Amino acid sequence: FKLALFDLDGTLTRERSAWEYIHRRLGVWDGQAEKFQQAYLRREISYDEFCRLDAAIWKGMKVSEVKGILRQIPLQPGVGELIAYLRKKGVGLGIISSGLSFLSERIKEEFGFDYAVANDLVAEDGVLTGGIRINVHYDQKAEWVENAQQTFQAQREETFAVGDSSGDIPMFQACGFSIAFNCHSPQLESIA
């Protein structure tokens, strides 16, 4: 293998959603942000609208406060050892996440990933505006797999992916090998 691509939330971290983690820490999940997720899952709102509504809740928060909350998300045991092993073998390392870039960038720097893409909360002068730049849709990771494969000059069969949810299905389908880790999706397990 030339390239290993990882989902982030629930795969490299123990939390399935950085978004939900922040909401819970701020006490705005139950009865508020939870409603947006349910509306999205019932297909009453688009993914873009879901993300915009979530990000708007955090308007006015300091970036440093959000990053501080995200630093408290526990990682899966063995992440450091696994990444060091793959790096030693010369495998390119990437993160493709529909989570938050504040977290993906931290993990990228901390463990030496070569590539990371996630969604950006918009900030001005260190304060969140309530806006979001959606780079990675929950169920549209394949385009980012192809981008990474071009960047690392890796063919489909030279690429493997690791993920935990149905949002990782397009990523798995674009790779030659896939691993369902800590999985909570029978559909993902069936194609891994």
Residue pairs with C-beta under 8 A, 6 or more apart in sequence:
1 91
1 154
1 158
1 159
1 160
1 177
2 90
2 91
2 92
2 152
2 153
2 154
2 155
2 158
2 159
3 91
3 92
3 93
3 94
3 148
3 149
3 152
3 154
3 158
3 159
3 160
4 86
4 91
4 92
4 93
4 94
4 159
4 160
4 161
4 162
5 94
5 95
5 96
5 145
5 148
5 159
5 160
5 161
5 162
5 171
5 175
6 12
6 93
6 94
6 95
6 96
6 161
6 162
6 163
7 95
7 96
7 97
7 141
7 161
7 162
7 163
7 164
7 165
7 167
7 168
7 171
8 18
8 95
8 97
8 99
8 103
8 104
8 107
8 118
9 15
9 16
9 17
9 18
9 97
9 98
9 99
9 103
9 164
10 16
10 17
10 164
10 165
10 182
10 184
11 76
11 162
11 163
11 164
11 168
11 181
11 182
12 75
12 76
12 79
12 95
12 107
13 73
13 74
13 75
13 76
13 103
14 73
14 74
14 75
14 76
15 21
15 73
15 74
16 164
16 165
16 184
17 99
18 70
18 73
18 99
18 100
18 103
19 33
19 54
19 99
19 100
20 29
20 33
20 37
21 69
21 70
21 73
22 58
22 66
22 69
22 70
23 29
23 32
23 33
23 34
23 54
23 57
25 69
25 72
26 57
26 58
26 69
28 57
32 57
33 53
33 54
33 57
36 45
36 50
36 53
36 54
37 50
39 45
39 50
40 46
40 47
40 49
40 50
45 53
47 134
47 137
47 138
47 139
48 134
51 119
51 132
51 134
52 131
52 132
54 132
55 121
55 122
55 128
55 130
55 131
55 132
56 130
57 130
58 66
58 121
58 128
58 130
59 128
59 129
59 130
60 127
60 128
60 130
61 127
61 128
62 126
62 127
62 128
63 102
63 121
63 123
63 126
63 127
63 128
64 126
66 102
66 121
66 128
67 102
67 106
70 100
70 102
70 103
70 106
71 106
73 103
75 107
76 182
79 111
80 111
83 93
83 111
83 112
83 113
86 93
87 93
87 112
92 114
92 115
92 148
92 151
92 152
92 154
93 111
93 112
93 113
93 114
93 115
94 113
94 114
94 115
94 116
94 117
94 148
94 152
95 104
95 107
95 108
95 113
95 115
95 116
95 117
95 118
96 117
96 118
96 136
96 141
96 144
96 145
96 148
96 171
97 103
97 104
97 116
97 117
97 118
97 119
97 136
98 118
98 119
98 136
98 137
98 138
98 141
98 167
99 118
99 119
100 118
100 119
100 120
100 121
101 116
101 117
101 118
101 119
101 120
101 121
101 135
102 121
103 118
104 116
104 117
104 118
105 116
105 118
107 113
107 116
108 115
108 116
114 152
115 148
115 151
115 152
117 135
117 136
117 144
117 147
118 135
118 136
119 132
119 133
119 134
119 135
119 136
120 132
120 133
120 135
121 128
121 131
121 132
122 128
122 129
122 130
122 131
122 132
122 133
123 129
136 144
138 167
139 166
139 167
139 169
139 170
140 170
141 167
141 168
141 170
141 171
141 174
142 170
142 171
142 173
142 174
144 171
145 159
145 161
145 170
145 171
145 174
145 175
146 174
148 154
148 159
149 155
149 156
149 159
149 174
155 176
156 174
156 175
156 176
157 176
157 177
158 176
159 174
159 175
159 176
159 177
160 175
160 176
160 177
160 178
160 179
161 168
161 171
161 172
161 174
161 175
161 177
161 178
161 179
162 178
162 179
162 181
163 171
163 172
163 178
163 179
163 180
163 181
163 183
163 188
164 180
164 181
164 182
164 183
164 184
164 185
164 188
165 183
165 184
165 185
165 188
166 185
166 187
166 188
168 178
168 185
168 188
169 185
169 187
169 188
169 191
171 178
172 178
172 188
172 191
172 192
173 191
178 191
178 192
179 192
180 188
180 189
180 192
183 189
183 192
